Amino acid sequence: MRILCIGDVVGSVGCNFLRSKLPTIKKIKAIDFVVCNGENSSDGNGITPTSAKFLFDSGVDVITLGNHTFRRKEAYEYIDESPFIARPANFPEKTTPGTGILNIDTGRRIISVINVMGNMCMDNNLNCAFETVDRMLEKAEGKIKIVDFHAETTSEKRAMGYYLDGRASVVFGTHTHVQTSDCQILPKGTGYITDVGMTGTIHSVLGVKTEIIIEKLKTKLPARFDLASGDCKMECAIFDVDEKTGLCINSEALRIE
């Protein structure tokens, strides 16, 4: 089975570029299942029902989220009701809209998608990511298990990869918007990449106009994050998973412009 994992889609610019490229990539690469991080898919951070529907209509099967999940209150009910959106599982279960694990029945197989957020340098007091992912794995019904680990530091992401090695089919990192060069298969058979990258404007700072971020870093003052325009990229990774074992047999990082 060929699984495509797409890095953080930034705003309408990223959404439109994804729509222009995804159908062709799915056809050329014979993709069976698409997971996309959409926590920044709405202009001005967060996700809205409109941006989520746009991604689904473009060919995405499952949307994962992150630290900007609940920026837009108009999305709360949609996240809570959608069977194809996973939010970080380490938010409090009883009071947080949505779920941290999806068991997707594709007709031929069940695919479990888990979303977990890191603790290091993330300015949150969420439950331990490692304990949380263990709880989610107990709820996973599929042989194929995909984990989006939305985290800041490469050390925490690498640690999570090895922690899940042999227990998850794929672990892909999101949040830092810069694709890393370590797309690989770990020793026990888990496909892994520290950060799958970003879908949005190439000449930007994480999708935002460069001059805004530079000024904010220099002055330390708040700033409105306006999206950059121009040529775009879609950074992603393809993982081939053996359906009998649930383990990865091939991995490939891509940058599509």
Helices and strands as residue ranges (DSSP letters): E 2-6, E 8-9, H 11-28, E 33-37, H 49-57, E 62-64, G 73-75, H 76-81, E 85-86, E 101-105, E 110-117, H 129-139, E 144-150, H 154-163, E 170-174, E 184-185, E 191-193, E 198-201, H 210-219, E 232-241, E 248-256
